């Protein structure tokens, strides 16, 4: 299949009525819009509620700025230009502000704006920081989309990271296996590069973003297979999104198809309270019930998925919702004393984020007090 043609002007998508196209330019003037004809071909244009359409085509609710642009306070994590260090063993290199797909729910939607620049074209400061911190054994290349970089750029980054002896895991955060799988399976140089640097004792991982089972096309399976043959380990993470995948049978189909293809279902995320994202957000109660119903329909391999939220204080796993209570645990924590901390809170009906839970402010205040004690 030929490589897809990219479209950055929504007025050129004839399947959208002209009046709607003109209205949506108010959004695309503010936030970057980029799609390709392969991904557009997955949309059923006769269905106004088509989930693939909702993933990629702007909607009027995006102009509602209620919420935070940086909902997990990533600005607090920068240790060097383009390098975040929030958890002891993990560092993030923000290597690209460009995405293959500008998903409308993205938690880094602030990077869609032309006035925000967090990625670093020069990874030297970040790599040097990682080199000087031997506790870091896991580096995530993210952005934007890390696999949208030119293959020679990817090779250069991998060469530098493999020179650091304590870096064992290198991860790519990417939407390309679902959005532009041809970029992967048609680029022999990319696959050779990944194969060269994915060692038996230190694998490269791809953190894929399949949000709906319809994204798992023949082309996507071919990209998955090509990466696996190159020695890359694939896992998948997706938020649970209102109007897109918030149906237990849809989530179960996603878990099944990923497991059958050898892609580990890693996280179902609670959508972050990012400005303009309210139309995609489910309450804890809604999301938990749908996830558990989906898990009941899939095998043990599908049941490996964790339901979590990436909060400013850490990655918090939602263990259970029962009656008027929610049961949580810190899966990762900014403050090391809180790793594994188990918590029980009253659950307001519309609560959708940690800060919505009565008593959570005491947990956050305690961490701040201990940090500065």
C-alpha contacts under 8 A as a table, 3 or more apart, distances in Angstrom:
res1	aa1	res2	aa2	distance
1	X	182	X	7.35
2	X	182	X	7.68
3	X	182	X	6.00
3	X	183	X	6.96
4	X	36	X	5.83
4	X	37	X	5.74
4	X	38	X	5.63
4	X	180	X	7.29
4	X	182	X	7.90
5	X	36	X	5.36
5	X	37	X	5.66
5	X	38	X	7.72
6	X	34	X	6.80
6	X	35	X	5.63
6	X	36	X	4.15
6	X	37	X	6.57
7	X	10	X	7.33
7	X	12	X	7.52
7	X	34	X	5.73
7	X	35	X	5.34
7	X	36	X	5.69
7	X	37	X	7.59
8	X	32	X	7.84
8	X	33	X	5.45
8	X	34	X	4.58
8	X	35	X	6.60
9	X	12	X	5.78
9	X	13	X	7.80
9	X	33	X	7.12
9	X	34	X	7.70
10	X	13	X	5.59
10	X	21	X	6.35
10	X	24	X	7.65
10	X	25	X	7.02
10	X	28	X	7.60
10	X	33	X	7.35
11	X	14	X	7.40
11	X	18	X	7.49
11	X	21	X	5.44
11	X	22	X	6.93
11	X	25	X	7.66
13	X	16	X	5.96
14	X	17	X	6.96
14	X	18	X	7.63
15	X	45	X	6.73
16	X	20	X	6.59
16	X	21	X	6.20
17	X	20	X	5.37
17	X	21	X	6.23
18	X	21	X	4.97
18	X	22	X	6.26
19	X	22	X	5.31
19	X	23	X	6.40
20	X	23	X	5.05
20	X	24	X	6.10
21	X	24	X	5.15
21	X	25	X	6.42
22	X	25	X	5.40
22	X	26	X	7.70
23	X	26	X	6.04
23	X	27	X	7.96
24	X	27	X	5.32
24	X	28	X	6.48
24	X	58	X	6.62
24	X	59	X	7.08
24	X	60	X	7.14
25	X	28	X	4.83
25	X	29	X	5.75
26	X	29	X	5.33
26	X	30	X	6.76
27	X	30	X	5.26
27	X	31	X	6.02
27	X	58	X	6.92
27	X	59	X	7.83
27	X	60	X	7.44
27	X	62	X	7.22
27	X	63	X	6.82
28	X	31	X	4.88
28	X	32	X	5.71
28	X	33	X	5.69
28	X	58	X	7.55
29	X	32	X	7.25
30	X	113	X	6.52
31	X	112	X	5.15
31	X	113	X	5.30
31	X	114	X	7.72
32	X	102	X	7.23
32	X	112	X	5.13
32	X	113	X	6.61
32	X	114	X	7.89
33	X	102	X	6.26
34	X	100	X	7.20
34	X	101	X	6.17
34	X	102	X	6.06
35	X	39	X	7.03
35	X	40	X	7.29
35	X	56	X	7.30
35	X	100	X	7.36
35	X	101	X	5.97
35	X	102	X	7.41
36	X	39	X	5.61
36	X	40	X	6.28
36	X	180	X	7.94
37	X	40	X	4.91
37	X	41	X	6.10
38	X	41	X	5.23
38	X	42	X	7.14
38	X	179	X	7.63
38	X	180	X	7.22
39	X	42	X	5.44
39	X	43	X	7.45
39	X	179	X	5.84
39	X	180	X	7.40
40	X	43	X	5.54
40	X	53	X	7.82
41	X	44	X	7.95
42	X	52	X	6.86
42	X	214	X	7.51
42	X	215	X	7.54
43	X	50	X	6.61
43	X	51	X	7.89
43	X	52	X	5.62
43	X	53	X	5.73
44	X	47	X	5.62
44	X	50	X	6.11
44	X	53	X	7.83
45	X	48	X	6.80
45	X	50	X	7.32
45	X	53	X	7.94
47	X	50	X	5.20
49	X	53	X	7.57
49	X	54	X	7.23
49	X	243	X	7.53
50	X	53	X	5.36
50	X	54	X	6.48
50	X	244	X	7.82
51	X	54	X	5.04
51	X	55	X	6.27
51	X	212	X	7.75
51	X	243	X	6.77
51	X	244	X	4.55
51	X	245	X	7.41
52	X	55	X	5.04
52	X	56	X	6.65
52	X	212	X	7.70
52	X	214	X	7.99
52	X	244	X	7.46
53	X	56	X	5.59
53	X	57	X	5.50
54	X	57	X	5.66
54	X	58	X	7.41
54	X	59	X	7.76
54	X	104	X	7.64
54	X	243	X	7.88
54	X	244	X	6.91
55	X	103	X	5.57
55	X	104	X	5.87
55	X	105	X	7.28
55	X	244	X	7.32
56	X	101	X	7.25
56	X	102	X	6.57
56	X	103	X	5.09
56	X	104	X	5.74
57	X	104	X	7.11
58	X	62	X	7.31
58	X	104	X	6.25
59	X	62	X	5.95
60	X	63	X	6.18
61	X	64	X	5.53
61	X	276	X	5.94
61	X	277	X	7.44
61	X	278	X	7.66
61	X	279	X	6.74
62	X	65	X	7.37
62	X	104	X	7.90
62	X	275	X	7.50
62	X	276	X	4.00
62	X	277	X	6.41
63	X	276	X	5.79
64	X	275	X	6.67
64	X	276	X	4.81
65	X	68	X	7.72
65	X	275	X	4.54
65	X	276	X	5.21
66	X	274	X	7.88
66	X	275	X	5.11
66	X	276	X	6.50
67	X	71	X	7.57
67	X	273	X	5.60
67	X	274	X	5.23
67	X	275	X	4.22
67	X	276	X	7.24
68	X	71	X	5.01
68	X	273	X	6.54
68	X	274	X	4.96
68	X	275	X	5.09
69	X	108	X	7.60
69	X	109	X	7.11
69	X	110	X	5.61
69	X	274	X	5.38
69	X	275	X	5.51
70	X	73	X	5.21
70	X	74	X	6.40
70	X	75	X	7.54
70	X	107	X	7.65
70	X	108	X	7.14
70	X	110	X	7.09
70	X	274	X	6.83
71	X	74	X	7.83
71	X	107	X	7.40
71	X	272	X	6.27
71	X	273	X	5.96
71	X	274	X	5.52
71	X	311	X	7.78
71	X	312	X	7.56
72	X	272	X	7.71
72	X	310	X	6.67
72	X	311	X	5.20
72	X	312	X	4.31
73	X	76	X	5.78
73	X	77	X	7.67
73	X	312	X	5.50
74	X	77	X	5.33
74	X	78	X	7.36
74	X	84	X	7.72
74	X	312	X	7.38
75	X	78	X	6.04
77	X	84	X	4.87
77	X	85	X	5.44
77	X	86	X	5.37
78	X	81	X	6.99
78	X	82	X	7.17
78	X	83	X	5.61
78	X	84	X	4.24
78	X	85	X	6.33
79	X	83	X	5.89
79	X	84	X	5.59
79	X	85	X	6.05
79	X	126	X	7.97
79	X	129	X	7.64
80	X	83	X	5.11
80	X	84	X	7.13
80	X	125	X	6.04
80	X	126	X	5.61
80	X	129	X	6.81
81	X	118	X	7.92
81	X	119	X	7.89
81	X	120	X	6.38
81	X	125	X	6.25
81	X	126	X	6.39
82	X	93	X	5.70
82	X	94	X	5.03
82	X	95	X	6.96
82	X	118	X	6.13
82	X	119	X	5.13
82	X	120	X	4.76
82	X	123	X	7.10
82	X	125	X	7.90
82	X	126	X	6.35
83	X	91	X	6.85
83	X	92	X	5.50
83	X	93	X	4.66
83	X	94	X	6.21
83	X	125	X	7.90
83	X	126	X	5.00
84	X	91	X	5.67
84	X	92	X	4.93
84	X	93	X	6.58
84	X	94	X	7.85
85	X	88	X	7.26
85	X	90	X	6.50
85	X	91	X	4.71
85	X	92	X	6.48
86	X	90	X	7.22
86	X	91	X	7.14
86	X	334	X	5.92
87	X	90	X	5.47
87	X	91	X	7.37
87	X	332	X	7.18
87	X	333	X	6.77
87	X	334	X	5.85
88	X	135	X	6.38
88	X	136	X	6.46
89	X	135	X	5.32
89	X	136	X	4.06
89	X	137	X	5.53
89	X	138	X	6.09
90	X	136	X	5.38
90	X	137	X	6.49
90	X	138	X	4.79
90	X	139	X	5.74
90	X	140	X	7.50
91	X	130	X	7.34
91	X	136	X	6.60
91	X	138	X	6.46
91	X	139	X	4.93
91	X	140	X	6.33
92	X	139	X	5.68
92	X	140	X	4.73
92	X	141	X	6.01
92	X	142	X	6.86
93	X	119	X	7.99
93	X	123	X	7.48
93	X	126	X	6.68
93	X	139	X	7.16
93	X	140	X	6.18
93	X	141	X	5.00
93	X	142	X	6.14
93	X	143	X	7.84
94	X	97	X	7.66
94	X	118	X	7.01
94	X	119	X	4.78
94	X	120	X	6.51
94	X	141	X	6.23
94	X	142	X	5.04
94	X	143	X	4.77
94	X	144	X	7.56
95	X	119	X	5.30
95	X	120	X	5.78
95	X	121	X	6.55
95	X	123	X	7.26
95	X	141	X	6.36
95	X	142	X	5.99
95	X	143	X	5.73
95	X	144	X	7.57
95	X	146	X	6.28
96	X	99	X	7.61
96	X	119	X	5.44
96	X	120	X	7.31
96	X	121	X	7.59
96	X	142	X	6.81
96	X	143	X	4.65
96	X	144	X	4.91
96	X	145	X	6.05
96	X	146	X	5.96
96	X	148	X	7.94
96	X	149	X	7.28
97	X	111	X	6.25
97	X	112	X	7.83
97	X	117	X	7.36
97	X	118	X	7.33
97	X	119	X	5.67
97	X	143	X	5.32
97	X	144	X	4.32
97	X	145	X	7.24
98	X	143	X	7.17
98	X	144	X	4.76
98	X	145	X	6.21
98	X	148	X	7.47
99	X	102	X	5.89
99	X	143	X	7.56
99	X	144	X	4.62
99	X	145	X	4.71
99	X	148	X	6.89
100	X	145	X	6.52
100	X	148	X	6.37
100	X	175	X	6.94
100	X	176	X	6.39
100	X	179	X	6.96
100	X	180	X	7.38
101	X	175	X	6.81
101	X	176	X	7.73
101	X	179	X	6.50
102	X	106	X	7.42
102	X	112	X	7.66
103	X	106	X	5.50
104	X	109	X	7.79
104	X	277	X	7.91
105	X	109	X	7.55
105	X	277	X	5.75
105	X	280	X	6.79
106	X	109	X	5.19
107	X	110	X	7.91
107	X	271	X	7.74
107	X	272	X	6.28
107	X	274	X	6.10
108	X	111	X	5.74
108	X	112	X	7.68
109	X	112	X	5.21
109	X	113	X	7.47
109	X	274	X	7.81
110	X	113	X	5.68
110	X	116	X	6.75
111	X	114	X	7.53
111	X	116	X	5.80
111	X	117	X	6.93
111	X	118	X	7.55
111	X	144	X	7.44
112	X	116	X	7.80
113	X	116	X	5.78
114	X	117	X	7.75
119	X	143	X	6.75
120	X	123	X	6.20
122	X	125	X	7.34
123	X	126	X	5.37
123	X	127	X	6.06
123	X	157	X	7.44
124	X	127	X	5.17
124	X	128	X	5.97
125	X	128	X	5.15
125	X	129	X	6.15
126	X	129	X	5.07
126	X	130	X	6.24
127	X	130	X	5.01
127	X	131	X	6.05
127	X	160	X	7.29
127	X	161	X	6.82
128	X	131	X	4.93
128	X	132	X	6.29
129	X	132	X	5.21
129	X	133	X	6.49
130	X	133	X	5.17
130	X	134	X	7.24
130	X	136	X	6.50
130	X	164	X	7.99
131	X	134	X	6.64
131	X	164	X	5.85
133	X	136	X	5.95
134	X	137	X	7.27
134	X	166	X	5.90
135	X	166	X	7.56
136	X	139	X	7.47
136	X	166	X	6.86
136	X	167	X	6.50
137	X	166	X	5.36
137	X	167	X	4.14
137	X	168	X	5.25
137	X	169	X	6.30
138	X	167	X	5.84
138	X	168	X	6.10
138	X	169	X	4.60
138	X	170	X	5.97
138	X	171	X	7.66
139	X	167	X	7.08
139	X	169	X	6.27
139	X	170	X	4.99
139	X	171	X	6.16
140	X	170	X	5.95
140	X	171	X	4.57
140	X	172	X	5.95
140	X	173	X	6.93
141	X	146	X	5.78
141	X	170	X	7.41
141	X	171	X	5.90
141	X	172	X	4.95
141	X	173	X	6.13
142	X	145	X	5.78
142	X	146	X	5.03
142	X	172	X	6.28
142	X	173	X	5.03
142	X	174	X	7.38
143	X	146	X	6.12
143	X	173	X	7.67
145	X	148	X	5.64
145	X	149	X	7.76
145	X	173	X	6.34
145	X	174	X	5.05
145	X	175	X	6.87
145	X	176	X	7.87
146	X	149	X	5.95
146	X	172	X	5.96
146	X	173	X	6.09
146	X	174	X	6.08
147	X	150	X	7.85
147	X	154	X	7.68
147	X	172	X	6.85
147	X	173	X	7.63
147	X	174	X	6.08
147	X	176	X	7.04
148	X	176	X	7.58
149	X	153	X	6.26
149	X	154	X	6.36
150	X	153	X	5.22
150	X	154	X	6.38
151	X	154	X	4.96
151	X	155	X	6.12
151	X	189	X	7.06
151	X	190	X	5.55
151	X	193	X	7.95
152	X	155	X	5.03
152	X	156	X	6.22
153	X	156	X	5.09
153	X	157	X	6.36
154	X	157	X	5.23
154	X	158	X	6.20
155	X	158	X	5.13
155	X	159	X	6.04
155	X	193	X	6.29
156	X	159	X	5.18
156	X	160	X	6.39
157	X	160	X	5.28
157	X	161	X	6.26
158	X	161	X	5.13
158	X	162	X	5.98
158	X	197	X	6.91
159	X	162	X	5.29
159	X	163	X	6.46
159	X	197	X	7.89
160	X	163	X	5.26
160	X	164	X	7.15
161	X	164	X	5.41
161	X	167	X	6.82
162	X	165	X	6.77
162	X	167	X	6.90
162	X	197	X	7.54
164	X	167	X	5.75
165	X	168	X	7.53
167	X	170	X	7.42
168	X	201	X	7.71
168	X	202	X	4.82
168	X	203	X	7.28
169	X	202	X	5.74
169	X	203	X	5.98
169	X	204	X	6.08
169	X	205	X	7.24
170	X	203	X	7.10
170	X	204	X	5.02
170	X	205	X	6.22
171	X	204	X	5.80
171	X	205	X	4.58
171	X	206	X	5.57
171	X	207	X	6.71
172	X	204	X	7.87
172	X	205	X	6.33
172	X	206	X	4.81
172	X	207	X	5.84
173	X	206	X	6.24
173	X	207	X	4.82
173	X	208	X	6.49
174	X	177	X	7.40
174	X	206	X	7.14
174	X	207	X	6.20
174	X	208	X	5.45
174	X	209	X	6.46
175	X	178	X	5.86
175	X	179	X	5.94
175	X	180	X	7.95
175	X	208	X	5.81
175	X	209	X	5.00
175	X	210	X	7.24
176	X	179	X	4.69
176	X	180	X	4.79
176	X	181	X	5.74
176	X	183	X	7.51
176	X	184	X	7.73
176	X	208	X	7.72
177	X	180	X	5.97
177	X	181	X	4.47
177	X	184	X	7.22
177	X	208	X	6.69
177	X	209	X	7.81
177	X	210	X	7.97
177	X	220	X	5.65
177	X	223	X	6.04
177	X	224	X	6.90
178	X	181	X	5.97
178	X	208	X	7.90
178	X	209	X	7.15
178	X	210	X	6.05
178	X	215	X	5.58
178	X	216	X	6.74
178	X	220	X	5.69
179	X	215	X	7.79
180	X	183	X	5.80
180	X	184	X	7.67
181	X	184	X	5.39
181	X	185	X	6.60
181	X	219	X	6.00
181	X	220	X	5.35
181	X	222	X	7.61
181	X	223	X	5.28
182	X	185	X	5.30
182	X	186	X	5.50
182	X	187	X	7.89
182	X	219	X	6.99
182	X	223	X	6.97
183	X	186	X	5.81
183	X	187	X	6.13
184	X	187	X	5.58
184	X	190	X	7.17
184	X	191	X	7.33
184	X	223	X	5.75
184	X	226	X	7.57
184	X	227	X	7.76
185	X	188	X	7.07
185	X	191	X	7.57
185	X	222	X	6.75
185	X	223	X	5.07
185	X	226	X	5.80
185	X	227	X	7.84
187	X	190	X	5.32
187	X	191	X	6.51
188	X	191	X	5.09
188	X	192	X	6.02
189	X	192	X	5.08
189	X	193	X	6.07
190	X	193	X	5.06
190	X	194	X	6.23
191	X	194	X	5.15
191	X	195	X	6.06
191	X	226	X	7.34
191	X	227	X	6.83
191	X	230	X	5.96
192	X	195	X	5.03
192	X	196	X	6.09
192	X	230	X	7.02
193	X	196	X	5.14
193	X	197	X	6.43
194	X	197	X	5.36
194	X	198	X	5.86
194	X	204	X	7.30
194	X	230	X	6.34
194	X	231	X	7.57
194	X	232	X	7.19
195	X	198	X	5.26
195	X	199	X	7.70
195	X	230	X	4.50
195	X	231	X	5.68
195	X	232	X	7.30
196	X	199	X	7.26
197	X	203	X	7.81
197	X	204	X	7.25
198	X	202	X	6.27
198	X	203	X	4.51
198	X	204	X	4.84
198	X	230	X	7.81
198	X	231	X	6.00
198	X	232	X	6.42
199	X	202	X	4.89
199	X	203	X	5.22
199	X	204	X	7.62
199	X	231	X	7.68
200	X	203	X	6.16
203	X	231	X	7.26
203	X	232	X	6.46
203	X	233	X	6.93
204	X	231	X	7.58
204	X	232	X	5.28
204	X	233	X	6.37
205	X	232	X	5.56
205	X	233	X	4.64
205	X	234	X	5.71
205	X	235	X	7.49
206	X	232	X	6.90
206	X	233	X	6.23
206	X	234	X	4.89
206	X	235	X	6.42
207	X	234	X	6.18
207	X	235	X	5.25
207	X	236	X	5.60
207	X	237	X	6.90
208	X	234	X	6.85
208	X	235	X	6.06
208	X	236	X	4.70
208	X	237	X	6.43
209	X	236	X	5.70
209	X	237	X	5.50
209	X	238	X	5.85
210	X	213	X	7.31
210	X	215	X	6.48
210	X	216	X	7.52
210	X	236	X	6.56
210	X	237	X	7.07
210	X	238	X	6.51
211	X	215	X	7.44
211	X	237	X	7.86
211	X	238	X	5.38
211	X	239	X	7.32
211	X	245	X	7.07
211	X	254	X	7.82
212	X	215	X	5.76
212	X	216	X	7.79
212	X	244	X	7.35
212	X	245	X	6.10
212	X	250	X	7.22
212	X	251	X	7.53
212	X	254	X	6.18
213	X	216	X	5.51
213	X	250	X	6.95
213	X	251	X	7.82
213	X	253	X	6.18
213	X	254	X	4.60
213	X	257	X	7.07
214	X	217	X	6.66
215	X	220	X	7.26
216	X	219	X	7.80
216	X	220	X	5.41
216	X	221	X	6.48
216	X	257	X	7.50
217	X	220	X	5.00
217	X	221	X	6.25
218	X	221	X	5.14
218	X	222	X	6.20
219	X	222	X	5.03
219	X	223	X	6.36
220	X	223	X	5.09
220	X	224	X	6.22
221	X	224	X	4.98
221	X	225	X	6.07
221	X	261	X	7.30
222	X	225	X	5.10
222	X	226	X	6.14
223	X	226	X	5.08
223	X	227	X	6.26
224	X	227	X	5.27
224	X	228	X	6.21
224	X	234	X	7.74
224	X	261	X	7.68
225	X	228	X	5.07
225	X	229	X	6.09
226	X	229	X	5.16
226	X	230	X	6.30
227	X	230	X	5.00
227	X	231	X	6.64
227	X	232	X	5.39
227	X	233	X	7.71
227	X	234	X	7.97
228	X	231	X	5.16
228	X	232	X	5.00
228	X	233	X	6.36
228	X	234	X	7.46
229	X	232	X	7.27
233	X	263	X	7.82
234	X	262	X	7.67
234	X	263	X	5.16
234	X	264	X	6.52
235	X	263	X	5.07
235	X	264	X	4.43
235	X	265	X	5.86
235	X	266	X	5.80
236	X	258	X	7.81
236	X	263	X	6.63
236	X	264	X	6.13
236	X	265	X	5.07
236	X	266	X	5.34
236	X	267	X	6.87
237	X	265	X	6.67
237	X	266	X	5.50
237	X	267	X	4.62
237	X	268	X	5.93
237	X	269	X	7.35
238	X	267	X	6.37
238	X	268	X	5.16
238	X	269	X	5.94
239	X	267	X	7.86
239	X	268	X	5.20
239	X	269	X	4.10
239	X	270	X	5.71
239	X	271	X	5.56
240	X	245	X	6.19
240	X	246	X	6.03
240	X	268	X	6.21
240	X	269	X	6.14
240	X	270	X	6.31
240	X	271	X	6.73
240	X	281	X	7.91
240	X	282	X	7.56
240	X	287	X	6.70
241	X	244	X	5.41
241	X	245	X	5.56
241	X	246	X	5.74
241	X	271	X	7.13
241	X	280	X	5.08
241	X	281	X	6.17
241	X	282	X	6.96
242	X	245	X	6.64
242	X	246	X	5.38
242	X	279	X	6.98
242	X	280	X	4.56
242	X	281	X	5.80
242	X	282	X	5.99
243	X	246	X	6.21
243	X	280	X	6.96
245	X	248	X	7.98
245	X	250	X	5.93
245	X	251	X	6.17
246	X	250	X	7.31
246	X	251	X	7.12
246	X	287	X	7.37
246	X	290	X	6.75
247	X	250	X	5.20
247	X	251	X	6.24
247	X	290	X	6.52
248	X	251	X	5.09
248	X	252	X	5.96
248	X	290	X	5.06
248	X	291	X	6.42
248	X	292	X	7.99
248	X	293	X	5.62
248	X	294	X	4.38
249	X	252	X	4.99
249	X	253	X	6.06
249	X	294	X	6.04
249	X	297	X	7.61
250	X	253	X	5.10
250	X	254	X	6.24
250	X	294	X	7.84
251	X	254	X	5.03
251	X	255	X	6.24
251	X	291	X	7.17
251	X	294	X	5.69
252	X	255	X	5.04
252	X	256	X	6.07
252	X	294	X	4.54
252	X	295	X	6.37
252	X	297	X	5.97
252	X	298	X	5.84
252	X	302	X	7.89
253	X	256	X	5.03
253	X	257	X	6.04
253	X	298	X	7.93
254	X	257	X	5.33
254	X	258	X	6.12
255	X	258	X	5.31
255	X	259	X	6.10
255	X	265	X	6.35
255	X	298	X	6.95
255	X	302	X	5.01
255	X	303	X	7.95
256	X	259	X	5.18
256	X	260	X	6.03
256	X	298	X	6.17
256	X	299	X	7.41
256	X	302	X	6.09
257	X	260	X	5.14
257	X	261	X	6.24
258	X	261	X	5.21
258	X	262	X	6.33
258	X	263	X	4.95
258	X	264	X	6.67
258	X	265	X	6.69
258	X	302	X	7.93
259	X	262	X	5.04
259	X	263	X	5.41
259	X	264	X	6.05
259	X	265	X	7.00
259	X	301	X	6.16
259	X	302	X	6.04
260	X	263	X	7.50
264	X	301	X	7.66
264	X	302	X	7.72
264	X	304	X	7.69
264	X	305	X	7.89
265	X	301	X	7.93
265	X	302	X	6.23
265	X	303	X	7.95
265	X	304	X	6.36
265	X	305	X	4.95
266	X	304	X	6.91
266	X	305	X	4.79
266	X	306	X	6.27
267	X	305	X	5.26
267	X	306	X	4.85
267	X	307	X	5.85
267	X	308	X	6.73
268	X	305	X	6.64
268	X	306	X	6.03
268	X	307	X	4.80
268	X	308	X	6.43
269	X	307	X	5.77
269	X	308	X	5.08
269	X	309	X	5.44
269	X	310	X	7.74
270	X	281	X	7.83
270	X	282	X	7.79
270	X	284	X	7.56
270	X	287	X	7.61
270	X	307	X	7.29
270	X	308	X	6.13
270	X	309	X	5.05
270	X	310	X	7.96
270	X	352	X	7.63
270	X	353	X	7.72
271	X	280	X	7.46
271	X	281	X	5.80
271	X	282	X	7.61
271	X	309	X	7.40
272	X	277	X	8.00
272	X	281	X	7.82
272	X	309	X	7.51
272	X	310	X	7.68
272	X	353	X	7.31
273	X	277	X	6.62
273	X	278	X	6.99
273	X	281	X	7.78
273	X	353	X	7.36
274	X	277	X	5.50
274	X	278	X	7.65
275	X	278	X	7.45
276	X	279	X	7.70
277	X	280	X	5.69
277	X	281	X	6.87
278	X	281	X	5.33
281	X	352	X	7.43
282	X	286	X	6.00
282	X	287	X	5.88
282	X	352	X	6.55
283	X	286	X	5.23
283	X	287	X	6.18
283	X	349	X	7.48
283	X	350	X	5.45
283	X	351	X	5.52
283	X	352	X	4.36
284	X	287	X	5.28
284	X	288	X	5.88
284	X	321	X	7.90
284	X	350	X	7.67
284	X	351	X	6.18
284	X	352	X	5.13
284	X	353	X	7.57
285	X	288	X	5.31
285	X	289	X	6.16
285	X	321	X	6.45
285	X	349	X	7.27
285	X	351	X	7.98
286	X	289	X	5.42
286	X	290	X	6.28
287	X	290	X	5.23
287	X	291	X	6.08
288	X	291	X	5.17
288	X	292	X	6.12
288	X	307	X	7.73
288	X	318	X	7.91
288	X	320	X	7.33
288	X	321	X	6.83
289	X	292	X	5.25
289	X	293	X	6.10
290	X	293	X	5.12
290	X	294	X	6.12
291	X	294	X	5.02
291	X	295	X	6.15
291	X	307	X	7.90
292	X	295	X	5.00
292	X	296	X	6.26
293	X	296	X	5.20
293	X	297	X	6.82
294	X	297	X	5.27
294	X	298	X	6.75
295	X	298	X	5.26
295	X	299	X	7.57
295	X	302	X	6.82
295	X	303	X	5.44
296	X	299	X	7.93
298	X	301	X	7.78
298	X	302	X	5.67
298	X	303	X	6.80
299	X	302	X	5.31
299	X	303	X	6.36
300	X	303	X	4.85
300	X	304	X	6.71
301	X	304	X	5.70
302	X	305	X	6.42
306	X	317	X	7.06
307	X	317	X	5.84
307	X	318	X	5.63
307	X	319	X	7.44
308	X	315	X	6.63
308	X	316	X	5.44
308	X	317	X	4.15
308	X	318	X	5.51
309	X	315	X	5.70
309	X	316	X	5.35
309	X	317	X	6.51
309	X	318	X	7.72
309	X	353	X	7.94
310	X	314	X	6.07
310	X	315	X	4.49
310	X	316	X	6.46
311	X	314	X	5.15
311	X	315	X	5.82
311	X	316	X	6.92
311	X	354	X	7.33
312	X	334	X	7.85
313	X	333	X	5.98
313	X	334	X	5.35
313	X	335	X	7.43
313	X	364	X	7.25
314	X	330	X	6.73
314	X	331	X	7.46
314	X	332	X	5.26
314	X	333	X	4.03
314	X	334	X	5.28
315	X	330	X	6.04
315	X	331	X	5.42
315	X	332	X	4.85
315	X	333	X	6.27
316	X	328	X	6.62
316	X	329	X	5.65
316	X	330	X	4.49
316	X	331	X	5.37
316	X	332	X	6.84
316	X	333	X	7.99
317	X	328	X	5.63
317	X	329	X	5.26
317	X	330	X	6.16
317	X	331	X	5.84
318	X	321	X	7.90
318	X	326	X	7.56
318	X	327	X	6.27
318	X	328	X	4.77
318	X	329	X	6.80
319	X	326	X	7.81
319	X	327	X	5.43
319	X	328	X	5.35
319	X	329	X	7.05
320	X	326	X	5.93
320	X	327	X	5.11
320	X	328	X	7.21
321	X	324	X	7.62
321	X	325	X	5.94
321	X	326	X	4.52
321	X	327	X	6.28
322	X	325	X	5.47
322	X	326	X	6.43
324	X	346	X	5.83
324	X	347	X	5.26
324	X	348	X	7.36
325	X	344	X	6.71
325	X	345	X	5.65
325	X	346	X	4.65
325	X	347	X	5.09
326	X	344	X	5.79
326	X	345	X	5.45
326	X	346	X	6.38
326	X	347	X	5.80
327	X	342	X	7.45
327	X	343	X	5.85
327	X	344	X	4.74
327	X	345	X	6.75
328	X	342	X	5.81
328	X	343	X	5.05
328	X	344	X	6.35
329	X	340	X	5.80
329	X	341	X	5.37
329	X	342	X	4.40
329	X	343	X	5.98
330	X	333	X	6.09
330	X	338	X	6.61
330	X	339	X	5.52
330	X	340	X	4.89
330	X	341	X	5.33
330	X	342	X	6.82
331	X	339	X	6.36
331	X	340	X	5.83
332	X	338	X	7.99
332	X	339	X	5.65
332	X	340	X	7.38
333	X	336	X	5.95
333	X	337	X	7.96
333	X	338	X	5.85
333	X	339	X	5.40
334	X	338	X	7.89
335	X	338	X	5.79
335	X	339	X	7.55
335	X	367	X	6.53
335	X	371	X	7.14
336	X	339	X	5.66
338	X	341	X	5.22
345	X	357	X	6.51
345	X	358	X	6.78
345	X	359	X	6.95
345	X	360	X	7.83
346	X	357	X	6.73
346	X	358	X	6.50
347	X	351	X	6.62
347	X	357	X	6.27
347	X	358	X	7.74
348	X	351	X	5.31
348	X	356	X	7.81
348	X	357	X	7.03
351	X	354	X	7.97
351	X	356	X	5.25
351	X	357	X	6.59
352	X	356	X	6.58
353	X	356	X	5.38
353	X	357	X	7.35
354	X	357	X	5.66
354	X	360	X	6.62
355	X	358	X	7.79
355	X	360	X	6.00
355	X	361	X	6.89
356	X	360	X	7.70
357	X	360	X	5.60
358	X	361	X	7.42
359	X	362	X	5.49
359	X	363	X	7.08
360	X	363	X	5.20
360	X	364	X	6.40
361	X	364	X	5.09
361	X	365	X	5.98
362	X	365	X	5.06
362	X	366	X	6.05
363	X	366	X	5.20
363	X	367	X	6.42
364	X	367	X	5.24
364	X	368	X	6.38
365	X	368	X	5.09
365	X	369	X	6.15
366	X	369	X	5.06
366	X	370	X	6.18
367	X	370	X	5.16
367	X	371	X	6.03
368	X	371	X	5.03
368	X	372	X	6.32
369	X	372	X	5.42
369	X	373	X	5.77
370	X	373	X	5.00
